[in-house]
Amino acid sequence: MNLYVLFGQRMCINYPGEYALEALSCASEADMDGNPDYIPEQKAKYEATKEFERLAVVTLNVKESDIRAIMFPENNAVPATVIAD
């Protein structure tokens, strides 16, 4: 599954590194299929604020099964070895 994340770097006025990178918006492939303008609209909205030195959309490829394992840990089996007396 691809996730599209809009990252921003605010302008650092007082000293370099004053602000960390921010994840401003995120959309999955399904989100983008249903509303392909969402991320570009978000990027334009943040550009208009003039608060950011840089904005970039980064595509992250993740396994849905890995996300589900984090979200629903109760569904994961715990490996064990049976030891006979």
C-alpha positions in Angstrom: 0.0 0.0 0.0 1.3 3.5 -0.8 0.8 6.3 1.6 1.3 9.9 0.3 2.6 12.2 3.1 3.0 15.9 2.7 6.0 17.0 4.7 6.9 20.5 5.6 9.9 22.4 6.9 8.9 25.6 8.6 11.2 28.6 8.1 13.8 28.7 10.8 14.1 32.3 11.9 16.0 32.2 15.2 18.5 29.4 14.5 19.0 26.5 12.0 17.0 23.4 13.0 14.6 25.5 15.1 11.7 23.3 13.8 11.6 19.6 13.0 10.0 18.3 9.8 6.3 18.0 10.1 3.9 15.5 8.5 1.1 17.8 7.5 -1.3 15.6 5.5 -1.5 12.0 4.6 -3.6 10.0 2.1 -3.6 6.3 1.1 -4.0 5.0 -2.4 -7.7 4.5 -1.8 -8.0 8.1 -0.6 -6.2 9.4 -3.7 -8.4 7.3 -6.0 -11.5 8.9 -4.4 -10.1 12.4 -4.1 -7.0 12.9 -6.2 -6.9 16.6 -5.5 -6.6 16.3 -1.7 -2.8 16.3 -1.3 -2.3 18.9 -4.0 -4.9 21.1 -2.3 -3.2 20.6 1.0 0.1 21.5 -0.4 -1.3 24.7 -2.0 -3.0 25.6 1.3 0.3 25.3 3.2 2.3 27.2 0.5 -0.2 30.1 0.8 0.7 30.5 4.5 4.3 31.4 3.6 5.4 29.6 6.9 7.3 26.8 5.2 10.7 26.9 3.6 10.0 23.6 1.8 7.1 21.3 1.2 7.3 17.8 -0.4 5.1 14.9 -1.0 6.8 11.6 -0.1 5.4 8.3 -1.2 5.9 5.6 1.5 5.3 1.9 0.6 4.1 -0.1 3.5 2.6 -3.6 4.0 -1.0 -3.4 5.1 -0.4 -6.6 7.1 2.4 -4.8 9.1 0.0 -1.9 9.9 -2.7 -4.3 10.9 -0.3 -6.2 13.2 0.3 -2.9 15.1 -3.3 -1.9 15.2 -4.6 -5.3 16.2 -1.9 -7.0 18.2 -4.4 -9.3 19.8 -4.7 -11.2 16.5 -1.0 -12.1 16.5 0.0 -15.6 17.8 2.7 -15.8 20.4 5.2 -18.5 19.5 5.9 -21.0 22.2 7.5 -24.4 22.7 5.7 -27.2 24.5 8.0 -28.9 27.0 6.9 -32.3 28.2 7.7 -33.3 31.8 
